[in-house]
Amino acid sequence: MSDTSKRGFASMDEAKQREIASKGGHAAHEKGTAHEFTSEEAREAGRKGGEAVSQDREHMAEIGSKGGKSSHKGSKSNQNNESNDDDNEENEGKGTRGGTREQHSQAGKQSHKNK
């Protein structure tokens, strides 16, 4: 079986693909044949996308970790620390309540297993 992944549209760089797809979309709208989502269809698509994203436990744990870091930025433990924790490895684990970032991330991953 031959490898066809390097042929045609798929072989073009992303910018060129987007340019061509954009032209097709504009033409379909001008012609009146383009599909336009109703608010109900858009709501359903958003719901399905949210469900799909939430299945990625590692991604969700990362989001939770970022939220925790953000909520602790104004806490007393971080007021004396001018640097950003992401940029300074020696601050790893500081500024969190009841454990390090890794522990919070792991706890987030484990809590999703029970659902």
Number of C-alpha atoms within 10 A of each C-alpha: 3 4 6 9 9 9 9 8 12 11 12 12 9 11 9 12 13 12 11 12 12 12 10 13 15 12 13 13 12 10 9 10 10 13 9 10 10 9 9 9 11 12 12 12 13 12 11 12 11 11 11 10 11 14 11 11 16 14 13 17 21 17 14 16 19 14 11 17 16 11 11 16 16 12 13 10 13 16 11 9 13 7 10 11 17 9 9 9 9 8 13 14 16 14 22 19 13 9 11 14 20 12 14 20 20 15 12 19 19 13 12 13 8 6 5
